Amino acid sequence: MPTMTKRQRLEAAIAGEAVDRVPVSLWRHWPGDDQRADDLAYATLKFQRDYDFDFIKFTPSSNYCIADYGQTSRWLGNEEGTRVWGQHLIQTPDDWLALKPLDPQQGLLGEIVRAVQIIRREAPDVPFIPTIFNPLAQAKNLAGENFIPHLREHPVAVKTGLATLTETTLRFIEAVKPAGIAGIFLALQHATRTLLSETEYRTFGVEYDLQLLDATEGWFNVVHLHGEHVMFDLAATYPVQVINWHDRETPPSLAEGQAIFRRAVCGGIRRWNTMVRGTPDDVRAEIADAIAATGGRRLIIGTGCVTPIVAPTANIRAARQAVEEQRATSG
């Protein structure tokens, strides 16, 4: 089969058609660089140039969408690259009512918009999807332990706040669309029965998620389900092309997910046991297993969440090389 472009490969995988090789991408946080446009763009572009993944999943820190409301945070060495929150901005139910939509061209939001523009200018042919933390995830980061009690005891106030967070996020999406995004990577942290019931998620999550997805007008929207006991059946109804979840750690498996969701699944590699603690041969074996389980159709190789920043370079290289080796074997 002739070599496909990155977009052709992804579109074929989404459609369940034959691919020249299974697409692959990994992504990670960039602590210390992720608060400034130039530094975050440089780190992201270098990672892509080093490994030539099939798409760039752009990973700013989770504070990018709420710092300009006044929420403080610091990176203190977490091996995933995530930050520690200062005192949470939302302390009382009335605080939800005080949130006002932000200007995406200002503050840290503006830095991230500029980073997107730089990356798209320097890598225009690589499909690009920015991380969008959905309004529930943003609300949790603003309120901390207050969030779930507020949601259950003061639902009107929380929904007012969620509407404001949605408006800011819609403004951000509109600000980055002209750069040529392929879609978004919509991170859902509460679509898990560990935190909410499905009824609660439908009440406080779905309408805002769908507003964001509708606004992208993208051909490559990915929804990420964070954690265990995820609401996969619910996510499978979303207008997205790919679902990513911790498939090696919580049901469904990749093959089971494909039976529910008729487009593409993304996963196959354990983040900690394999990408961090394993060997290159372990990475190759897990990828081979994922390809065998799915027949190599409707599959994108990746991890269930961000690759830890301590993952050995050899293991990242192995993930990229493995799909080429599989092509050589099958070809």
C-alpha positions in Angstrom: 0.0 0.0 0.0 1.3 3.5 -0.8 2.4 5.6 2.1 -0.4 7.8 3.4 -0.3 11.3 4.8 -1.0 11.7 8.4 -4.5 13.0 7.8 -5.2 10.2 5.3 -4.1 7.6 7.8 -6.2 9.1 10.6 -9.3 9.5 8.4 -8.9 5.9 7.2 -8.6 4.6 10.7 -11.7 6.6 11.8 -13.7 5.1 8.9 -12.5 1.6 9.6 -10.6 1.4 6.3 -7.2 -0.2 5.6 -4.2 1.9 6.6 -0.6 1.7 5.5 0.2 1.4 9.2 -1.6 2.0 12.5 -1.5 5.6 13.5 0.3 6.5 16.7 0.7 9.6 19.0 2.0 10.2 22.5 1.6 13.4 24.5 3.0 14.8 27.7 3.0 17.9 29.9 5.8 20.5 29.8 6.1 21.9 33.3 8.2 25.0 33.5 7.6 25.7 29.8 3.8 25.6 29.8 3.2 29.1 31.1 4.8 30.9 28.2 3.8 30.7 24.5 7.3 30.6 23.0 8.6 27.9 25.4 5.5 25.7 25.2 5.5 25.9 21.4 9.2 25.1 21.2 8.8 22.0 23.5 5.8 20.8 21.6 7.4 21.2 18.2 10.7 19.5 19.3 8.8 16.5 20.6 6.9 16.2 17.3 10.1 16.6 15.2 11.9 14.0 17.4 9.2 11.3 16.9 7.0 12.3 13.9 3.7 11.3 15.5 0.6 11.2 13.4 -1.0 14.1 15.2 0.0 16.7 17.8 -2.2 16.5 20.9 -1.3 19.9 22.4 -1.0 19.7 26.2 -0.9 23.0 28.1 -1.2 22.8 31.9 -4.6 22.5 33.4 -4.4 26.0 34.9 -4.4 27.6 31.4 -8.2 27.9 31.4 -8.7 29.1 34.9 -5.6 31.1 35.9 -7.1 34.3 34.6 -10.1 34.0 36.9 -7.5 34.3 39.7 -6.8 30.6 40.5 -3.2 30.1 41.6 -1.1 27.0 41.1 2.5 25.7 41.1 4.4 22.8 39.7 6.2 21.0 42.5 7.8 18.1 40.7 4.9 15.9 39.9 6.1 13.1 37.5 3.1 13.6 35.2 3.9 17.3 35.0 0.7 18.4 36.7 0.4 21.4 39.0 -0.7 21.8 42.7 -3.5 24.3 43.3 -3.3 27.2 45.7 -6.4 28.2 47.7 -9.4 27.4 45.6 -11.1 30.5 44.2 -14.6 29.1 44.7 -15.3 28.9 48.5 -19.1 29.6 48.7 -22.0 29.0 46.4 -22.3 32.7 45.6 -18.7 32.6 44.2 -20.1 30.7 41.2 -22.2 33.7 40.4 -19.3 36.1 40.4 -17.4 34.4 37.5 -17.4 36.4 34.4 -16.3 35.3 30.8 -12.7 35.9 30.0 -11.0 37.4 27.0 -9.0 34.6 25.3 -6.4 37.0 23.9 -5.3 38.1 27.4 -3.3 36.6 30.2 -2.4 32.9 30.2 -5.3 32.1 27.8 -3.6 34.5 25.4 -0.3 32.8 25.8 -1.9 29.5 24.8 -3.6 31.0 21.8 -0.2 32.4 20.7 1.4 29.0 21.3 -1.2 27.4 19.0 -0.5 29.9 16.3 3.3 29.3 16.5 2.9 25.5 16.3 0.5 25.7 13.4 2.8 28.0 11.5 5.8 25.8 12.0 4.0 22.4 11.5 1.1 23.1 9.2 0.8 19.6 7.8 0.5 17.8 11.1 -3.1 17.4 12.4 -3.4 19.4 15.6 -5.8 19.1 18.5 -5.6 21.3 21.6 -6.6 20.0 25.0 -9.9 21.4 26.2 -10.7 20.7 29.8 -14.5 20.5 29.9 -16.4 22.9 32.2 -16.9 20.3 34.9 -13.1 19.8 35.1 -12.5 23.5 35.2 -15.1 23.9 37.9 -13.5 21.1 40.0 -10.1 22.9 39.8 -11.7 26.2 40.8 -13.6 24.7 43.8 -11.6 21.7 45.0 -13.4 19.7 47.6 -16.3 22.1 47.6 -17.2 21.2 44.1 -19.3 18.0 44.5 -21.1 19.3 47.6 -22.0 22.5 45.8 -23.1 20.6 42.7 -25.5 18.5 44.8 -26.7 21.1 47.2 -26.6 24.3 45.1 -27.2 23.1 41.5 -28.5 26.5 40.2 -25.4 28.3 41.3 -23.1 25.7 39.9 -24.9 25.6 36.6 -24.6 29.4 36.4 -20.8 29.0 36.9 -20.6 26.2 34.3 -22.4 28.4 31.8 -19.7 31.1 32.3 -16.9 28.6 32.0 -18.5 27.3 28.8 -18.7 30.8 27.4 -15.0 31.4 28.0 -14.1 28.1 26.5 -16.2 28.7 23.4 -14.3 32.0 23.0 -11.0 30.2 23.3 -12.0 27.7 20.6 -13.1 30.5 18.3 -9.7 32.2 18.9 -7.7 29.1 17.9 -9.9 27.8 15.0 -8.3 30.3 12.5 -4.9 28.6 13.1 -6.3 25.4 11.5 -7.1 23.0 14.3 -8.3 19.5 13.3 -10.6 19.3 16.2 -10.2 19.3 20.0 -9.1 16.8 22.7 -12.0 17.1 25.1 -10.9 15.9 28.6 -13.7 14.6 30.8 -12.7 14.0 34.4 -16.2 13.4 35.8 -17.7 10.9 33.4 -16.9 8.2 35.9 -19.2 6.6 38.3 -16.6 7.0 41.0 -17.5 10.7 41.2 -21.0 11.2 39.7 -24.0 9.2 38.7 -24.9 9.1 35.1 -28.0 11.2 35.8 -25.8 13.8 37.4 -23.4 13.8 34.5 -26.2 14.2 32.0 -27.5 17.2 34.1 -24.2 19.0 34.7 -21.9 17.8 31.9 -23.5 16.8 28.6 -25.0 20.0 27.4 -21.8 22.0 28.0 -19.7 19.3 26.4 -21.9 19.2 23.3 -21.7 23.0 23.0 -17.9 22.8 22.8 -17.9 19.9 20.3 -20.4 21.6 18.1 -18.3 24.8 18.0 -15.1 23.0 16.7 -16.5 22.0 13.3 -13.6 19.6 13.3 -12.9 16.3 11.5 -10.8 14.9 14.3 -12.5 15.4 17.7 -11.2 13.1 20.5 -13.0 12.6 23.9 -10.8 11.5 26.8 -12.5 9.6 29.7 -10.3 10.0 32.8 -10.2 7.5 35.6 -11.9 4.2 36.3 -15.6 3.0 35.9 -16.0 5.4 33.0 -19.3 6.2 31.3 -18.2 4.8 28.0 -21.7 4.2 26.6 -22.5 7.8 27.2 -19.4 9.1 25.6 -20.1 6.9 22.6 -23.1 9.0 21.8 -21.0 12.2 21.5 -20.2 13.6 18.0 -16.6 12.7 18.1 -14.3 10.5 15.9 -12.1 9.0 18.6 -12.5 7.9 22.3 -9.4 7.6 24.5 -9.5 6.1 28.0 -7.4 4.1 30.4 -8.2 0.9 28.4 -5.5 -1.2 30.1 -6.8 -0.3 33.6 -10.5 -0.1 33.4 -13.3 -1.6 31.2 -14.0 -1.6 28.4 -11.0 -3.2 26.5 -10.1 -1.7 23.1 -12.0 -4.5 21.3 -15.0 -4.1 23.7 -14.9 -0.3 23.1 -15.0 -0.8 19.4 -18.1 -2.9 19.7 -19.9 0.0 21.4 -18.3 2.9 19.5 -18.3 2.6 15.7 -15.4 4.9 15.0 -11.8 4.8 16.3 -10.4 4.0 19.7 -7.1 5.4 21.0 -4.9 3.5 23.6 -3.1 0.2 24.1 -0.2 1.2 26.2 0.0 1.4 30.0 1.5 4.7 31.1 3.3 3.6 34.3 3.9 -0.1 34.1 5.0 0.0 30.5 6.0 3.5 29.3 7.8 4.3 32.6 8.8 1.0 34.2 8.9 -1.2 31.2 11.4 -1.8 28.5 11.2 -1.1 24.7 10.3 -4.7 24.2 7.5 -4.3 26.6 6.2 -1.4 24.7 6.4 -3.3 21.4 4.6 -6.3 22.9 1.7 -4.2 24.2 1.3 -2.4 20.9 1.4 -5.8 19.0 -1.3 -7.0 21.4 -3.5 -4.0 20.8 -3.2 -4.4 17.0 -4.0 -8.1 17.3 -7.0 -7.5 19.5 -8.5 -5.0 17.0 -7.2 -6.3 13.7 -5.4 -3.0 13.3 -8.6 -1.3 12.2 -10.3 1.7 13.9 -7.2 1.9 16.2 -4.8 4.7 17.1 -2.0 3.7 19.4 -1.5 5.8 22.4 -1.5 5.8 26.2 -4.7 6.0 28.3 -3.7 9.5 29.5 -0.6 11.7 29.4 2.8 10.0 29.1 4.7 10.8 32.3 7.5 13.2 31.9 9.9 10.5 33.4 9.2 8.0 30.6 12.5 6.8 29.1 13.3 8.1 25.6 13.9 4.5 24.5 10.3 3.6 25.3 8.9 6.6 23.4 11.1 5.7 20.4 9.8 2.1 20.7 6.2 3.2 20.5 6.9 5.1 17.3 9.1 2.3 15.8 6.6 -0.4 16.6 4.0 0.7 14.2 6.6 0.8 11.4 7.8 -2.7 12.4 4.2 -3.9 12.3 3.8 -2.5 8.8 7.0 -4.3 7.6 5.8 -7.5 9.1 2.3 -7.3 7.6 3.5 -5.9 4.3 
